[in-house]
Amino acid sequence: MALNIVIMAAGKGTRMKSATPKVLHKLAGRSLLGHVLKSCEALAADARIVITGHGADQVEAATQGVSFVRQMPQLGTGHAIQQVVPALVGEGTTLILNGDVPLIETTTAKALIEACAGHALVLLTVDLADPTGYGRIIRDPDDGGVLAIVEHKDATPEQRLIHEGYSGMMAAPTGALKRWVGALTNNNAQGEYYLTDIVAMAVAEGLPVLGIKAHNEIEVLGVNDPVQLSQLERAFQARQAEQLMRAGVRLADPARFDLRGTLTHGQDVEIDVNCVFEGDVSLGDGVRVGAHCVIRNVKIAAGARIHEFTHIDGEAAGASVGEGALIGPFARLRPGAQLGAEVHIGNFVEVKNSTLAKGAKANHLAYLGDATVGERVNYGAGSITANYDGANKHRTTIGDDVHVGSNCVLVAPISIGNGATIGGGSTITKEVAPGDLAVARGKQVSIAGWTRPTKKR
């Protein structure tokens, strides 16, 4: 049977008080709509359709791999599905999800689809401590089947005491869904077309109406304002932190941990407080990450130590840190930084698009850009590679066992041979042969009896 997945993402999100459409606001580094689409990847749908409306151009430009139907104007959830009817394929099952309910689990979505099987209307419900704002599930007292959903705005005082709420998500037989939404009216307090009214239609036709409860409240929580977004962020981060700790990662304080991507890890990994991980990060056995680090798109090998306040951003090119390397504190690794085993990158050192071989060290106040650095190189404080001529980038090659003194400028393109020494304060513009000492600086002049200028009164 054909499977349609429809995601409603047309709402304005007035309470977000933002020019950004609500479904594009970020949760753990991914848009709300992106989370929903991620959950659907394994469902092998014949059609994936996003209903857009407010900010449609922005939403559609930011979303790949789906088709779009616009709801203009927005006259309720039933009206939204009326717009999508011509795009539905086959006579199987249509799964309807919400673009501002980001943490729906793939297993839950599969359960809805399987229970529907093209012939039953299946609602995703949840037991809530505070069901305010949710449609209430009205069940048959005899067999527990669902009889109706009553929107909070239209519920009686007695119905508002019910704690089982409708999540806004369902799976329906596609053919019946088309028929039902065509019969919807807007005779209600808001003058809108409610998708929930199809429950009564299904009951009247004698079709099974089932209610499946979500595993937990977090997967059905929606986002309507920045407060709810921040609350859901913390709940999601707490869940990720717990999963990592159960897998063996030691977090100094799980309440002060943020993962905004994917984190793979070995054994005996330790992470201190207030660290942020983004993109794809891999931590080998025994890696230790100090407090207040931002780490993005990097592979860090076993035994490496990332000291406090280090910033690593591999971007699309990625970065890597070798086994037993020491990075930081206050170091910065940029895209293309490839550090070998036992490399030391110290405080206020920046590395970009450079390879450092085993045992190379740049411990203080230095810049290495577009460089290839050999084994056991000592790169002095205040030294830089001048890799940009104002139009093009050029490469610096430094051989094994080179010693670069403090406050040197290596003007690329340039090559320094194995075992060479660069005297402190030198500006090097020509190739240095292996084993040579290169010094390029002005002659020191001393003036005896010189008097400093004094301020005029």
Stockholm file with secondary structure:
# STOCKHOLM 1.0

chainA/1-457         MALNIVIMAAGKGTRMKSATPKVLHKLAGRSLLGHVLKSCEALAADARIVITGHGADQVEAATQGVSFVRQMPQLGTGHAIQQVVPALVGEGTTLILNGDVPLIETTTAKALIEACAGHALVLLTVDLADPTGYGRIIRDPDDGGVLAIVEHKDATPEQRLIHEGYSGMMAAPTGALKRWVGALTNNNAQGEYYLTDIVAMAVAEGLPVLGIKAHNEIEVLGVNDPVQLSQLERAFQARQAEQLMRAGVRLADPARFDLRGTLTHGQDVEIDVNCVFEGDVSLGDGVRVGAHCVIRNVKIAAGARIHEFTHIDGEAAGASVGEGALIGPFARLRPGAQLGAEVHIGNFVEVKNSTLAKGAKANHLAYLGDATVGERVNYGAGSITANYDGANKHRTTIGDDVHVGSNCVLVAPISIGNGATIGGGSTITKEVAPGDLAVARGKQVSIAGWTRPTKKR
#=GR chainA/1-457 SS CCEEEEEEECCCCGGGCSSSCGGGSEETTEEHHHHHHHHHGGGCCSEEEEEECTTHHHHHHTCCSCEEEECSSCCCHHHHHHHHGGGCCSSSEEEEEETTCTTCCHHHHHHHHHHHTTTCEEEEEEECSCCTTSEEEEECTTTCCEEEEECGGGCCTTGGGCCEEEEEEEEEEHHHHHHHHHTCCCCSTTCCCCGGGHHHHHHHHTCCEEEEECSSGGGGCCCCSHHHHHHHHHHHHHHHHHHHHHTTCEESCGGGEEEEEEEEECSSCEECTTEEEEEEEEECTTCEECTTCEEEEEEECTTCEECTTCEEECTTTCEEECTTCEECSSCEECTTCEECTTCEEEETCEEESCEECTTCEEEESCEEESEEECTTCEECTTCEEECBCSSCBCCEEECTTCEECTTCEEESSEEECTTCEECTTCEECSCBCTTCEECCCCCCCCCTTCCCCCCCC
#=GC SS_cons         CCEEEEEEECCCCGGGCSSSCGGGSEETTEEHHHHHHHHHGGGCCSEEEEEECTTHHHHHHTCCSCEEEECSSCCCHHHHHHHHGGGCCSSSEEEEEETTCTTCCHHHHHHHHHHHTTTCEEEEEEECSCCTTSEEEEECTTTCCEEEEECGGGCCTTGGGCCEEEEEEEEEEHHHHHHHHHTCCCCSTTCCCCGGGHHHHHHHHTCCEEEEECSSGGGGCCCCSHHHHHHHHHHHHHHHHHHHHHTTCEESCGGGEEEEEEEEECSSCEECTTEEEEEEEEECTTCEECTTCEEEEEEECTTCEECTTCEEECTTTCEEECTTCEECSSCEECTTCEECTTCEEEETCEEESCEECTTCEEEESCEEESEEECTTCEECTTCEEECBCSSCBCCEEECTTCEECTTCEEESSEEECTTCEECTTCEECSCBCTTCEECCCCCCCCCTTCCCCCCCC
//
